[in-house]
Amino acid sequence: MNDGCYTNGAAHDVLNDAANLSNAQKRFVSLCISHCASNAGKQAWSPTLGLFWCLVQKVFGSSEVAKDITGSAWLEYSEIRWYSTWDLLNDIFMKWPSFEEVVEKIVTDGVSPANSSKLLGLLRDPRKSWTLRVELSAYIEGLEDLRHLCYFLEGDGTDMAFHVANRLKAFTDLFPNGQMKTLPSTNQIIQRAILWATTDGGYSVPTMPRAPPRSFAAISEEVRNQVVAERPRRRAAIQAVHQATFATLSPAERARREKRILDSQEKEAREQELQKALEEEADDTDRPPLTVDEWNAHVVTVVAPAIEYFTSRLIDSGGDRFLLHELFKGASVLNPSNAKQLSHAEAMDLLEKLRAYPALNRSGDDNIVDKLKKGFGAYKSKCMLVSSF
């Protein structure tokens, strides 16, 4: 399937070839803000929410399972396109009151018995369930704007480039100086979680700060290192088992075949070990957050990694997408609605940012940036006649 990113990438290739760019220049223009935004969303996990997602994927591995149980098709999601995962989790969250009933039916029907029983146990354990509901709400509410931004950036409209800078600014303005935006729906669930914990849960309001649990990222990294450490043993086992088959292959084909098998085994091992580690973390947690401040700090650990990942690459001057972001700021001048509000100095500063794109900054009389700057006055006069764009 060719999405907006693929289409825009193909257009870049045409421009790159026409401009006779160097490999370094081609690498710059191939960087994609859309994929960066999608990758940012993948950073937003926590142990309990991560465990929930692991189990959901295994229990509902086929969309037909959900259709057979609920009568409606399961939303499809892609490991590459994070925002499709957000859509599916949002759909689950919206149907939360009946979701446990669906899982109960799946357990009764014997579908994926080991994992469906674990998923039902997670939902029925009040401490874990309240943690999950708060985390899922924060994930949905805190990253909804990132999801919308992803869909916008995936577009392929001919005028999209002139609006990107404004959309990016609107998004980053939601998190000034990296601060978390207000999450009213999540705050309501937090109040209910505190009420359960301090009444039916039997927890007392603490006098000592709560020890922060291990992050999902830390657990994932630990699992990854474990799997990498086992690589020599797995490679040796693959060579021993497939020795006869490999003997008939060329060295290059043998290496490719071995890598495919090794990659598949390591992927399966990471998934199994990650689920096991997340289950242990969920069981080892001494107590849930018991105050609003504790819950707010916990919510930040869920959402903040995604925002930090995205802004560090676009806003920080050392980020790999910083110059690309600057380029789109320059392109905003080509939006008449923006241009007619700019002073001459502001326009010159923005147009200068277009030099980051090699095809617009060629040497000699063909330098497009120079031409745009020289013609801005006449261009702005025409823009004043445009009501909207």
Secondary structure as the mmCIF struct_conf table of DSSP 4:
data_model
#
loop_
_struct_conf.conf_type_id
_struct_conf.id
_struct_conf.beg_label_comp_id
_struct_conf.beg_label_asym_id
_struct_conf.beg_label_seq_id
_struct_conf.end_label_comp_id
_struct_conf.end_label_asym_id
_struct_conf.end_label_seq_id
HELX_RH_AL_P HELX_RH_AL_P1 GLY A 4 ALA A 19
TURN_TY1_P TURN_TY1_P1 ASN A 20 ASN A 20
HELX_RH_AL_P HELX_RH_AL_P2 ASN A 23 SER A 30
HELX_RH_AL_P HELX_RH_AL_P3 ILE A 33 GLY A 41
TURN_TY1_P TURN_TY1_P2 LYS A 42 GLN A 43
HELX_RH_AL_P HELX_RH_AL_P4 PRO A 47 VAL A 59
TURN_TY1_P TURN_TY1_P3 PHE A 60 PHE A 60
BEND BEND1 SER A 62 SER A 62
HELX_RH_AL_P HELX_RH_AL_P5 SER A 63 THR A 70
BEND BEND2 GLY A 71 SER A 72
HELX_LH_PP_P HELX_LH_PP_P1 ALA A 73 GLU A 76
BEND BEND3 GLU A 79 ILE A 80
HELX_RH_AL_P HELX_RH_AL_P6 TRP A 82 MET A 94
TURN_TY1_P TURN_TY1_P4 LYS A 95 LYS A 95
HELX_RH_AL_P HELX_RH_AL_P7 TRP A 96 THR A 108
TURN_TY1_P TURN_TY1_P5 ASP A 109 GLY A 110
BEND BEND4 VAL A 111 SER A 112
HELX_RH_AL_P HELX_RH_AL_P8 PRO A 113 ARG A 124
HELX_RH_AL_P HELX_RH_AL_P9 PRO A 126 LEU A 153
TURN_TY1_P TURN_TY1_P6 GLU A 154 GLU A 154
TURN_TY1_P TURN_TY1_P7 THR A 158 ASP A 159
HELX_RH_3T_P HELX_RH_3T_P1 MET A 160 PHE A 162
TURN_TY1_P TURN_TY1_P8 HIS A 163 HIS A 163
HELX_RH_AL_P HELX_RH_AL_P10 VAL A 164 THR A 172
TURN_TY1_P TURN_TY1_P9 ASP A 173 LEU A 174
BEND BEND5 PHE A 175 PHE A 175
HELX_RH_3T_P HELX_RH_3T_P2 PRO A 176 GLY A 178
HELX_LH_PP_P HELX_LH_PP_P2 GLN A 179 THR A 182
HELX_RH_AL_P HELX_RH_AL_P11 PRO A 184 THR A 198
TURN_TY1_P TURN_TY1_P10 THR A 199 GLY A 201
HELX_LH_PP_P HELX_LH_PP_P3 TYR A 203 PRO A 206
BEND BEND6 THR A 207 MET A 208
HELX_LH_PP_P HELX_LH_PP_P4 PRO A 209 SER A 215
HELX_RH_AL_P HELX_RH_AL_P12 PHE A 216 ALA A 229
TURN_TY1_P TURN_TY1_P11 GLU A 230 GLU A 230
HELX_RH_AL_P HELX_RH_AL_P13 ARG A 231 VAL A 241
TURN_TY1_P TURN_TY1_P12 HIS A 242 HIS A 242
HELX_RH_AL_P HELX_RH_AL_P14 GLN A 243 PHE A 246
TURN_TY1_P TURN_TY1_P13 ALA A 247 THR A 248
BEND BEND7 LEU A 249 LEU A 249
HELX_RH_AL_P HELX_RH_AL_P15 PRO A 251 ASP A 284
BEND BEND8 THR A 291 THR A 291
HELX_RH_AL_P HELX_RH_AL_P16 VAL A 292 LEU A 314
TURN_TY1_P TURN_TY1_P14 ILE A 315 ILE A 315
BEND BEND9 ASP A 316 ASP A 316
TURN_TY1_P TURN_TY1_P15 SER A 317 GLY A 318
BEND BEND10 GLY A 319 GLY A 319
TURN_TY1_P TURN_TY1_P16 ASP A 320 ARG A 321
HELX_RH_AL_P HELX_RH_AL_P17 PHE A 322 ALA A 331
HELX_RH_3T_P HELX_RH_3T_P3 SER A 332 LEU A 334
BEND BEND11 ASN A 335 ASN A 335
HELX_RH_AL_P HELX_RH_AL_P18 PRO A 336 ALA A 339
TURN_TY1_P TURN_TY1_P17 LYS A 340 GLN A 341
HELX_RH_AL_P HELX_RH_AL_P19 HIS A 344 GLU A 352
HELX_RH_3T_P HELX_RH_3T_P4 LYS A 353 ALA A 356
BEND BEND12 TYR A 357 TYR A 357
HELX_RH_3T_P HELX_RH_3T_P5 PRO A 358 LEU A 360
BEND BEND13 ASN A 361 ASN A 361
BEND BEND14 SER A 363 SER A 363
HELX_RH_3T_P HELX_RH_3T_P6 GLY A 364 ASP A 366
HELX_RH_AL_P HELX_RH_AL_P20 ILE A 368 LYS A 374
TURN_TY1_P TURN_TY1_P18 GLY A 375 GLY A 375
HELX_RH_AL_P HELX_RH_AL_P21 PHE A 376 CYS A 383
TURN_TY1_P TURN_TY1_P19 MET A 384 LEU A 385
#
